[in-house]
Amino acid sequence: MTDPVYGGKSIQGVIDLTRKGSFPKGVTVLYAHPGGAPALNGHSYFNKDG
């Protein structure tokens, strides 16, 4: 699970690049995320009614 803003967009970019074949077959892709989880609490608060 990622936060809906920075983390979500950045991991979607990695997924998109992978699907497009941007990485050579057999390589290991490291996704290092520096944070963003605190935003999950704020996001859930604003969407608490659906």
Biopython code that builds the backbone (N, CA, C, O; Angstrom):
import numpy as np
from Bio.PDB.StructureBuilder import StructureBuilder

atoms = [
    (1, "MET", "N", (0.839, -1.157, 0.000)),
    (1, "MET", "CA", (0.000, 0.000, 0.000)),
    (1, "MET", "C", (0.893, 1.230, 0.000)),
    (1, "MET", "O", (1.880, 1.296, 0.732)),
    (2, "THR", "N", (0.539, 2.189, -0.818)),
    (2, "THR", "CA", (1.279, 3.451, -0.849)),
    (2, "THR", "C", (0.328, 4.591, -0.558)),
    (2, "THR", "O", (-0.891, 4.434, -0.626)),
    (3, "ASP", "N", (0.897, 5.741, -0.234)),
    (3, "ASP", "CA", (0.043, 6.904, -0.074)),
    (3, "ASP", "C", (-0.502, 7.283, -1.454)),
    (3, "ASP", "O", (0.114, 6.944, -2.464)),
    (4, "PRO", "N", (-1.631, 7.970, -1.518)),
    (4, "PRO", "CA", (-2.298, 8.205, -2.797)),
    (4, "PRO", "C", (-1.670, 9.290, -3.671)),
    (4, "PRO", "O", (-2.103, 9.485, -4.807)),
    (5, "VAL", "N", (-0.677, 9.988, -3.173)),
    (5, "VAL", "CA", (-0.117, 11.078, -3.969)),
    (5, "VAL", "C", (1.279, 10.699, -4.459)),
    (5, "VAL", "O", (1.419, 10.093, -5.521)),
    (6, "TYR", "N", (2.296, 11.045, -3.705)),
    (6, "TYR", "CA", (3.668, 10.818, -4.155)),
    (6, "TYR", "C", (3.983, 9.341, -4.367)),
    (6, "TYR", "O", (4.431, 8.942, -5.442)),
    (7, "GLY", "N", (3.750, 8.551, -3.355)),
    (7, "GLY", "CA", (4.085, 7.125, -3.447)),
    (7, "GLY", "C", (3.305, 6.415, -4.531)),
    (7, "GLY", "O", (3.863, 5.624, -5.292)),
    (8, "GLY", "N", (2.014, 6.698, -4.602)),
    (8, "GLY", "CA", (1.175, 6.063, -5.618)),
    (8, "GLY", "C", (1.620, 6.391, -7.028)),
    (8, "GLY", "O", (1.656, 5.521, -7.897)),
    (9, "LYS", "N", (1.958, 7.650, -7.248)),
    (9, "LYS", "CA", (2.403, 8.070, -8.585)),
    (9, "LYS", "C", (3.767, 7.485, -8.927)),
    (9, "LYS", "O", (4.002, 7.069, -10.062)),
    (10, "SER", "N", (4.657, 7.453, -7.955)),
    (10, "SER", "CA", (5.996, 6.954, -8.257)),
    (10, "SER", "C", (6.004, 5.448, -8.505)),
    (10, "SER", "O", (6.707, 4.977, -9.399)),
    (11, "ILE", "N", (5.236, 4.688, -7.729)),
    (11, "ILE", "CA", (5.210, 3.242, -7.968)),
    (11, "ILE", "C", (4.479, 2.942, -9.270)),
    (11, "ILE", "O", (4.824, 1.984, -9.962)),
    (12, "GLN", "N", (3.470, 3.750, -9.617)),
    (12, "GLN", "CA", (2.794, 3.559, -10.899)),
    (12, "GLN", "C", (3.772, 3.789, -12.047)),
    (12, "GLN", "O", (3.694, 3.114, -13.074)),
    (13, "GLY", "N", (4.686, 4.733, -11.881)),
    (13, "GLY", "CA", (5.706, 4.963, -12.897)),
    (13, "GLY", "C", (6.613, 3.761, -13.083)),
    (13, "GLY", "O", (6.949, 3.404, -14.212)),
    (14, "VAL", "N", (7.012, 3.135, -11.985)),
    (14, "VAL", "CA", (7.859, 1.941, -12.063)),
    (14, "VAL", "C", (7.098, 0.794, -12.730)),
    (14, "VAL", "O", (7.653, 0.078, -13.565)),
    (15, "ILE", "N", (5.834, 0.623, -12.362)),
    (15, "ILE", "CA", (5.016, -0.427, -12.975)),
    (15, "ILE", "C", (4.871, -0.181, -14.471)),
    (15, "ILE", "O", (4.989, -1.109, -15.271)),
    (16, "ASP", "N", (4.616, 1.060, -14.847)),
    (16, "ASP", "CA", (4.463, 1.412, -16.261)),
    (16, "ASP", "C", (5.747, 1.145, -17.043)),
    (16, "ASP", "O", (5.707, 0.580, -18.137)),
    (17, "LEU", "N", (6.877, 1.549, -16.484)),
    (17, "LEU", "CA", (8.156, 1.301, -17.157)),
    (17, "LEU", "C", (8.417, -0.192, -17.313)),
    (17, "LEU", "O", (8.942, -0.633, -18.335)),
    (18, "THR", "N", (8.050, -0.965, -16.299)),
    (18, "THR", "CA", (8.230, -2.418, -16.362)),
    (18, "THR", "C", (7.375, -3.022, -17.462)),
    (18, "THR", "O", (7.849, -3.848, -18.241)),
    (19, "ARG", "N", (6.128, -2.616, -17.526)),
    (19, "ARG", "CA", (5.217, -3.139, -18.554)),
    (19, "ARG", "C", (5.650, -2.755, -19.963)),
    (19, "ARG", "O", (5.400, -3.494, -20.915)),
    (20, "LYS", "N", (6.299, -1.602, -20.096)),
    (20, "LYS", "CA", (6.765, -1.142, -21.409)),
    (20, "LYS", "C", (8.090, -1.780, -21.805)),
    (20, "LYS", "O", (8.589, -1.546, -22.906)),
    (21, "GLY", "N", (8.658, -2.578, -20.920)),
    (21, "GLY", "CA", (9.912, -3.249, -21.226)),
    (21, "GLY", "C", (11.136, -2.359, -21.123)),
    (21, "GLY", "O", (12.132, -2.584, -21.810)),
    (22, "SER", "N", (11.066, -1.350, -20.270)),
    (22, "SER", "CA", (12.182, -0.413, -20.127)),
    (22, "SER", "C", (13.387, -1.002, -19.407)),
    (22, "SER", "O", (14.492, -0.468, -19.501)),
    (23, "PHE", "N", (13.178, -2.094, -18.692)),
    (23, "PHE", "CA", (14.272, -2.734, -17.970)),
    (23, "PHE", "C", (14.635, -4.034, -18.674)),
    (23, "PHE", "O", (13.749, -4.788, -19.075)),
    (24, "PRO", "N", (15.927, -4.304, -18.829)),
    (24, "PRO", "CA", (16.330, -5.557, -19.476)),
    (24, "PRO", "C", (15.800, -6.766, -18.714)),
    (24, "PRO", "O", (15.713, -6.760, -17.486)),
    (25, "LYS", "N", (15.453, -7.787, -19.460)),
    (25, "LYS", "CA", (14.929, -9.013, -18.852)),
    (25, "LYS", "C", (15.956, -9.602, -17.891)),
    (25, "LYS", "O", (17.144, -9.686, -18.205)),
    (26, "GLY", "N", (15.486, -10.003, -16.726)),
    (26, "GLY", "CA", (16.345, -10.647, -15.744)),
    (26, "GLY", "C", (17.001, -9.715, -14.742)),
    (26, "GLY", "O", (17.631, -10.182, -13.793)),
    (27, "VAL", "N", (16.867, -8.391, -14.933)),
    (27, "VAL", "CA", (17.478, -7.480, -13.967)),
    (27, "VAL", "C", (16.585, -7.344, -12.743)),
    (27, "VAL", "O", (15.381, -7.594, -12.798)),
    (28, "THR", "N", (17.190, -6.949, -11.655)),
    (28, "THR", "CA", (16.449, -6.665, -10.437)),
    (28, "THR", "C", (16.205, -5.169, -10.372)),
    (28, "THR", "O", (17.139, -4.375, -10.489)),
    (29, "VAL", "N", (14.963, -4.788, -10.189)),
    (29, "VAL", "CA", (14.607, -3.376, -10.074)),
    (29, "VAL", "C", (14.369, -3.073, -8.599)),
    (29, "VAL", "O", (13.564, -3.734, -7.943)),
    (30, "LEU", "N", (15.066, -2.081, -8.090)),
    (30, "LEU", "CA", (14.914, -1.680, -6.701)),
    (30, "LEU", "C", (14.101, -0.396, -6.653)),
    (30, "LEU", "O", (14.479, 0.608, -7.256)),
    (31, "TYR", "N", (13.000, -0.428, -5.945)),
    (31, "TYR", "CA", (12.170, 0.757, -5.741)),
    (31, "TYR", "C", (12.389, 1.211, -4.306)),
    (31, "TYR", "O", (11.918, 0.567, -3.369)),
    (32, "ALA", "N", (13.098, 2.308, -4.134)),
    (32, "ALA", "CA", (13.373, 2.838, -2.799)),
    (32, "ALA", "C", (12.481, 4.048, -2.569)),
    (32, "ALA", "O", (12.601, 5.061, -3.257)),
    (33, "HIS", "N", (11.600, 3.934, -1.610)),
    (33, "HIS", "CA", (10.659, 5.009, -1.326)),
    (33, "HIS", "C", (11.022, 5.661, 0.000)),
    (33, "HIS", "O", (11.139, 4.970, 1.013)),
    (34, "PRO", "N", (11.201, 6.987, 0.013)),
    (34, "PRO", "CA", (11.666, 7.653, 1.221)),
    (34, "PRO", "C", (10.601, 7.918, 2.285)),
    (34, "PRO", "O", (10.929, 8.402, 3.368)),
    (35, "GLY", "N", (9.368, 7.619, 2.010)),
    (35, "GLY", "CA", (8.324, 7.878, 3.013)),
    (35, "GLY", "C", (6.986, 8.179, 2.360)),
    (35, "GLY", "O", (6.729, 7.762, 1.231)),
    (36, "GLY", "N", (6.155, 8.887, 3.058)),
    (36, "GLY", "CA", (4.855, 9.251, 2.525)),
    (36, "GLY", "C", (3.698, 8.596, 3.242)),
    (36, "GLY", "O", (2.553, 9.014, 3.066)),
    (37, "ALA", "N", (3.961, 7.584, 4.043)),
    (37, "ALA", "CA", (2.890, 6.871, 4.736)),
    (37, "ALA", "C", (2.059, 7.764, 5.654)),
    (37, "ALA", "O", (0.869, 7.493, 5.815)),
    (38, "PRO", "N", (2.612, 8.811, 6.264)),
    (38, "PRO", "CA", (1.772, 9.663, 7.109)),
    (38, "PRO", "C", (0.588, 10.281, 6.360)),
    (38, "PRO", "O", (-0.413, 10.641, 6.979)),
    (39, "ALA", "N", (0.691, 10.405, 5.063)),
    (39, "ALA", "CA", (-0.405, 10.967, 4.273)),
    (39, "ALA", "C", (-1.618, 10.047, 4.241)),
    (39, "ALA", "O", (-2.724, 10.499, 3.944)),
    (40, "LEU", "N", (-1.431, 8.766, 4.542)),
    (40, "LEU", "CA", (-2.553, 7.828, 4.533)),
    (40, "LEU", "C", (-3.625, 8.234, 5.542)),
    (40, "LEU", "O", (-4.817, 8.109, 5.262)),
    (41, "ASN", "N", (-3.214, 8.714, 6.699)),
    (41, "ASN", "CA", (-4.188, 9.125, 7.709)),
    (41, "ASN", "C", (-5.014, 10.312, 7.236)),
    (41, "ASN", "O", (-6.235, 10.313, 7.391)),
    (42, "GLY", "N", (-4.381, 11.305, 6.671)),
    (42, "GLY", "CA", (-5.103, 12.469, 6.169)),
    (42, "GLY", "C", (-6.030, 12.121, 5.021)),
    (42, "GLY", "O", (-7.150, 12.627, 4.939)),
    (43, "HIS", "N", (-5.563, 11.261, 4.138)),
    (43, "HIS", "CA", (-6.382, 10.864, 2.989)),
    (43, "HIS", "C", (-7.621, 10.104, 3.450)),
    (43, "HIS", "O", (-8.714, 10.340, 2.937)),
    (44, "SER", "N", (-7.467, 9.208, 4.399)),
    (44, "SER", "CA", (-8.624, 8.445, 4.873)),
    (44, "SER", "C", (-9.614, 9.354, 5.599)),
    (44, "SER", "O", (-10.820, 9.114, 5.555)),
    (45, "TYR", "N", (-9.117, 10.389, 6.261)),
    (45, "TYR", "CA", (-10.011, 11.325, 6.948)),
    (45, "TYR", "C", (-10.909, 12.049, 5.947)),
    (45, "TYR", "O", (-12.113, 12.177, 6.170)),
    (46, "PHE", "N", (-10.329, 12.520, 4.851)),
    (46, "PHE", "CA", (-11.110, 13.272, 3.875)),
    (46, "PHE", "C", (-12.058, 12.388, 3.070)),
    (46, "PHE", "O", (-13.009, 12.886, 2.468)),
    (47, "ASN", "N", (-11.807, 11.093, 3.056)),
    (47, "ASN", "CA", (-12.661, 10.167, 2.319)),
    (47, "ASN", "C", (-13.465, 9.261, 3.246)),
    (47, "ASN", "O", (-13.901, 8.185, 2.835)),
    (48, "LYS", "N", (-13.663, 9.680, 4.473)),
    (48, "LYS", "CA", (-14.317, 8.826, 5.462)),
    (48, "LYS", "C", (-15.782, 8.536, 5.149)),
    (48, "LYS", "O", (-16.334, 7.553, 5.643)),
    (49, "ASP", "N", (-16.416, 9.375, 4.340)),
    (49, "ASP", "CA", (-17.821, 9.156, 4.000)),
    (49, "ASP", "C", (-17.999, 8.464, 2.663)),
    (49, "ASP", "O", (-19.108, 8.411, 2.131)),
    (50, "GLY", "N", (-16.951, 7.950, 2.132)),
    (50, "GLY", "CA", (-17.085, 7.202, 0.900)),
    (50, "GLY", "C", (-16.132, 7.613, -0.110)),
    (50, "GLY", "O", (-16.126, 7.066, -1.213)),
]
sb = StructureBuilder()
sb.init_structure("model")
sb.init_model(0)
sb.init_chain("A")
sb.init_seg("    ")
for serial, (resi, resn, name, xyz) in enumerate(atoms, 1):
    if name == "N":
        sb.init_residue(resn, " ", resi, " ")
    sb.init_atom(name, np.array(xyz, "f"), 0.0, 1.0, " ", f" {name:<3s}", serial, name[0])
structure = sb.get_structure()
